[in-house]
């Protein structure tokens, strides 16, 4: 029994390394992705299942649970059926492909570098004309708008860097480490379950009138799946940066501001980098005041590059630990 468990973990560890190499070399598919199809399926489920807003919150939550099950379970069952039908070698290849599509390490790097490159030109070229500076800053604002939900049109250089850093740190946990964690524990079904649940949270987990109760299950289930991976990421960021500042920042009450998982991850990353994140940010035409996360300098473009490197070092650390399990 114990030998079988260790064999299972060792096999999964090998497949994690293979998927990471595949993701680093190929990145995210540019023209199509299975999650696009899943998103269309999710929209169809919501369209046919969601109750009117005047329904009781209990009924809306119950229907939200049903919608979550209909959206997710068929794909998990299909994956199990494929495992049952295919020979072992093809099962290994299928598992690597599933994890490759579940993680977004290279995609996160590409999005972050698209923000950093024009910002670095602005900060490192004091002789630029006003028009050239504005053009590069607009380029960085557009790039950061692809990965954050805040208003980016009027962000200054530091605010763009801060938005990019926050997204890199949070998505490092959600898009890289959490799917790896569930893959190591449960194989491809675990990674697929996590990625679909995380996507549902991104689509249904907002506290709007339409989704507050209907999306309750999607939001809470994602919180549960991220709880342990997020704590591991806190210590990983700390180990790859300023340890004491990272742990101190993650343990402050303000770190639980955004969510039980994203807040501590961003706070630990900010402490590891020696910067202050959070604070004021524009959302939907209004300024939202958020607690300060981390400690140290105000964010600058160089810190965005350091955030990318922090995630990279964290991936290498996880890869080293995984190698020791093989």
Order of alpha helices (4+ residues) and beta strands (2+ residues): alpha-alpha-alpha-alpha-alpha-alpha-alpha-alpha-alpha-alpha-alpha-alpha-beta-beta-beta-alpha
